[in-house]
Amino acid sequence: MARKQRLMLIVKGFFLLFPAALALLIIGPSLGNQSGGQTLSHQGHTHFPLASKLATNKSLIVGHVHQTAQTTLDTPWNLSKAENLRQKLMTYRPVGQGNYKEYFMGNGIDWQGTELPKGLVQEKGQALVDGKAQDFRYSQTAEQPGWHIVAVFSNQEDPSAELKHTYLFVIANGQGPIVLEPQRRDGNQLHLTSQVDQEVQALFKSVVDGER
C-alpha cells in the first residue's frame, strides 16, 4: 500500500513539473537569442533573430523603393520619363526620316564639327537659340536653374533617312519643355532654332507632363 502511494506521488509531481519544464524549453532559447543580439549589438556586430532580420530587411527594401519613387515623381525629368520618350521616338516614323538614335555625353553625334550634347555643355557662350546667346547643362533631373539638355535624338546616321534631323530635348527654367534643332554654324557659334516639327514638340511636352 505504501509503495502504491509513493508511486502516485511521483506521478502527480511529474504532471505538476512538466508544464514548467516545457515552458522553459520553449521560452529559454528565445530569451537567449534576444540577449545575445543585444550583447553583440553593443560590441559593434550585427546579429538579429531570424524574424527580426526578415522584418528589418523588408522595412529597408520598402523604404528604399518608396523614397526612390518619391524622388522620381518630384523631379522635372527622371528615368521613367527618359524611357517614355525613348519608346515614343522608336515609333516616331515620319515619311523619309528613317530611324532615330539616342546620343549621350559619352557617346555623342557630330554635327558640323560640334559633338552633341557635349560641345554645347562644355563650350560656354558659343550657342545661339533663336538669335539669343544661351548656355546649357546636361542633366538627368533638370532640378537646378538653367537650360538642361535631357536627351538628344538624331536620324543623321541612318542612310535611309532622306530628311535629316537632330533634336535636342531641353527643359528650360521658366519656359518648360523645348525641342531645339541645330541650324547652322557661324564660325565658333552654333545657331539653334526652336521652330521644330510641332508633333515632336507636343510629344516631348506630353512626356514631361507625365503622360504615357
Order of alpha helices (4+ residues) and beta strands (2+ residues): alpha-alpha-alpha-beta-beta-beta-alpha-beta-beta-beta-beta-beta-beta-beta-alpha
